[in-house]
Amino acid sequence: MLSNSIGRNLPWLGTLKRKTLQTSLAVILPVLSASAMAESLTIGFSQIGSESGWRTSETESIKAEAERRGYDLKFSDAQQKQENQIKAVRSFISQGVDGILLAPVVETGWDSVLKEAKRLDIPVVLVDRGVAADPSLYLTKVASDFKEEGSLAASWLAAETNGRCNIVELQGTVGSSAAIDRKDGFAAVIENFPNMNVIRSQSGDFTRAGGKEVMESFLKAEGDASNICALFAHNDDMALGAVLAMKEAGVEPAKDIIVLSIDGVPDIFKAMMDHEANATIELNPHLGGPAFDAILAHRDGKEVDKWIKANGPLYLPDTAEQEYAKRK
């Protein structure tokens, strides 16, 4: 039927022998079929949770990219519990998905489930965070360089304070690659400045409520807020919680205490517009495109880099209004 339709619409094909046409179609149709398969992939996505504005943006971005491509995205919210993520990944494996996106809540404890996916040749792409496992067990990591973010934050702060600053640090979730690497990257730079010291450091679990609670404890422990030069928060939401704690304690954020954080969510730009924050480093939430492209490349037998980096710049109050308008 397809042969007859082609012949009617393209008369010059009548000069071809039927056998030649059939041979051509035998070559073309599998290619078309493979293309159709690529357009209808089923992908599992295990997300950490929705602990921050950035995490919500990442989820929405990946869902939108899957919809744009016509993929069937099976989404699971782990509510910040690794056991929920492992159950979700095993469920995706049992459903025979074409690929899995995993935003791991912590670095360790993934070997067994990754081996299960590997045995069935289901590619796993880590998004936003890494794992402490054999790299052969996952296809690639699509993420920022968290150590570089920490280093950039420390370098800016050193320049801003002439290398003299007592710092309180709000760490992210204990055991997460983002918290570990941002802390290490920051520390590696400030150790070069004898008069820059982290005087207090504690996890706020990447949440606004956690940031507020821990900052309250920092202020109480110090007694005199003037002993604190700067706050370095591993994400914007904790910084915004800390800002509220400062205001309630009669401390002027961004003036009495420098506020520096990472993510680039809309609310931190609003805080900079309101003179309540000093700087943020953008963490790109649009990871769906490169993650899905990596799975497609793997299916085509192509080599995929083990780390696809997606770093963003440092932003200051002078561009906060424009950035807020773009992101809100």
N, C-alpha and C positions, 0 to 999 in steps of 0.2 A: 504494500500500500504506500509506504514511504517512497519506494523507488518510482512508482507511477506518478506521485505528486511532484517529485523532483523533475521527472522527465517532462511533465506538462508545463511547469513553470520555467524551465531552462531548456528550450528546444535544442540548443547545440549539444546537449548531452546525448541526443539520439544517435550521434555518431560513435559514441562509446559502446563497446560490447557490453551486454548485460552482465557478463561475468566480471568485467573490470569494475563496473559500478557496485556490484555486490561486494567485491573485495574491498573497495574504498569505504563502503558503509561499515564493513566488518572492523575496519580500523578506527573509523570516526566514532561509532556508537559507544564503544567502551570508554573513550575519552570523555564523551558527553555524560556518560553514566558516572564516571569518577568525579566530574565536576559537580554533578547534582549531589553526590554523596558529600562532597566538601561543603556544600551550601546547607546541608541539613545535619550538621554534627550535633551530637548530644554531649554536653560538657557538665561535669559536676563542679560546684564551687563551694568549698567549705570556708566560710568567713569566721573570723575570730568572734565578732559580735558587733555592737554599735556603741562602744564605749566613748567615742569622740565624734566631733563633727567631721573630721577628716575620714574616719572609718566609714561613716554614712556616705560621704561623697564617693569613696572608692567603690562601695557596693553599687551605688546608683550608676556610676560610670561603667562598670563591668556589665551590669544588666542591660544598659542601653546599647553597649557595643554588641552584645550577643543578639539583641533584638534586631539591630541594624543588619547584622549578617544573616539573620534567619536561623540562628542556632537555638536548640532546645537547652536552656540553662536550668539545671537542677540545683537550687540554692539551699544551703543549710547554714543557719545562724548558730554558732557553738556557744553563745552566751559566755564567752571567755573561759571555757572549760575544755581542756585537751581531750578528755574522754569523749566529749560530744563530737569533737572533730574526728577522732579515730573511728567512731561509729558511723559518721557520715561518709567518710572515705570508703569504708568497707561496704556501705550500702551502694555507693556509686560503682564500686568494683563489681558487686553482684548484679547490678543492672547492665553491665557491659558498656559503660559510657566510652566515648571516643577519646576523652582526656579529662584531667582533673586539675582544677586550680585550687591551691591550698595556701591560705594565709595563716601560717602556724602561730598559735598563741605563745608557745615557748620553743626553745631550740632543740631540746633533747626528747627522746622517747618515740621517735618516728620510724625506726629501722624496720620493725616487723610489718607495719601496714604498707610502707613503701615497697618492701620486698614482695608483698602480695600483688600490688599493682604492676611491678616490674615483671613478675612471672607471666602475667597476662598481656604484656606489652601495652599497658595503658600509660601513656606519658603523663607525668605529674609536673606541673609548673608551679613553683613557689612564687607567690606574689607578695610584695612589700617586705616580707621577712625571710630569713634563712633558717636552716636547720643544721644541727651538728650530726650529720650522717654521711655515709659514703656517697660522694657526688654522683656515682653511677646509678644511684637509686632514683634520682629525679632528672627530668630533662634539662631544666634551666631555672634560674631565679631571675625574676623581673622585679627589680627593686633599686632604691637609692643606695648609695654608699653611706651607711649610717656613721661610720668613723669619720668620713669626710665632712659630714654635717656637723659632728661634734667639734672637729678641728676648725671649721669655718666659724662656728659660734665663738670658740675660745679666741681665735685670731682677731675677730672683730672687737670682742670685749677687751682684749689686751690693748688694742689701739685706742679704744674709747676711754680707757682708764689710765693710760700711760703705764700699764703693767703693775698697777697697785690696786688690789681689790679683794675684799673678803666676800666669798660667794656661797650662797645656799643653793643646793641642787635638788630639783624634783625629778626623781628617776621614774622611768616607765615601769611596766609590769616586770616583776622579778623573773629572770630567766629568759626573757624575750631578747631576740637578737638586736632589736632597735635600742632597748635600754642598755644592753651590754656594750654595744659598739659606740653609741653616742657618748656614753660615760668615758670609755677608753679614748676615743678621739679627742674629747675635750681635755682630759687629763694629760694626754701626751703633749699638748701645746702649752698648757699653763705651768707645767713642771719646768719650763724654760724661764719662768718669771718668778724669782724668789719672793716677791711681794704680792703674788696672786695665790690665794688659798681657798679651797673648798672647806668651809668650816662646819657645814652640816649637809648631809645627803641622805635622802630617804625616798622610798617609792610612794608615788601617789596613784599608781596603777593606771596611768594614762587617762584618768577621769577628772572632770571639773570638781566634783565633790571631794575626791581624794586630794587634789591640789590645794583646795581651800583648807581642809583639815590639817594637812601636814604643814602648810605655811603658818597656820595659827600656832602650831606647836613650836615651829622655828622662832616665831616672834616672842612667844612666852619664854622659851629657853634662853634667848639672848637678853631679854629684859629691855635692853636699849637697842632700838631698831637702827640707830646710827652706826652700829657695828657691822651692819650688812650693807655692802656696796651694791651687790647685784644678785638677781635670781636667774639661774639657768634652769629652764624646764624642758624636759625631753619632748613635750608636745604643747601645743597652744591651749588645749582645754585645761590642763593642769595650771598653766600660767594664768588663765582667766579666773580660775578658782582662787589662785593665790592673790590676784589683784583685789578680789572681793574681800579676802581676809585682811589685806593691808588697809583698805579703806575703812573697814570696821574697826581697825585698831588705831585709826587716826594717822596712818602713814600714807604719804602721797606716792602711788606707784608711778614709775617712769621718772620721777623727780628725786624722791628720797632713796628709792631703790630701783636700779636699772632692771627692766624686765625683758628677758631674751628667751626666745623659745623656737620651736620647730613645728612646721606643718603648712602654715599659710592658709588657714581657714578664714572665712569671711569675718568672723567675730574678732579675730586678732587685728585685722585691718581697721575695724571700727574702733577697737581699743586704742590703736595708734592715732586715729583721727581725734579721739577724745583725750589724747595726751596721757594715756594710762599704760602704754607699752612702748618699747623702744626699737625692737627688731624681731623679725621672724625669718626663718629659712624655709623655703617652700619644699614640701614633700609632694611629688607629683602623684595624684590619685588616679590618673588615666592610664591604668596598666592593662586593661582588657585587650586593646589592640595588639601590642607586642606579645602578650601571652598567647592569644589565639593564633597569631602569625607563627609563633614558635611551634605550636602543635601541628599546624598545616605543613610547615617545613619538615618536621619529623616524619609526617605521613608520606611526604614526597621523597624521603630518603636523604634529605639534606642535613649537613652538619649544623648544629645549633650551639651558639656560644653558651658557656656554663653560667654566665652572669650578664644579663642585659640591663645596663645601668640607666637610671632615669632621675638624675639629680636636678635640683632646682636652685635658683639664686637666693641671696639674702635680700630682704626688703626692709626699708626704713620708712619713717613717717612721711617723708616728702612725696612718696607715691601712694600712700595708703588710700587716699580718696578714690583715685583711679582704679586701684586694685579691688577695693571694696565694691565699686560699681560693677566691675566685671564678674565678680564671684557671688554676690549675694543672691 
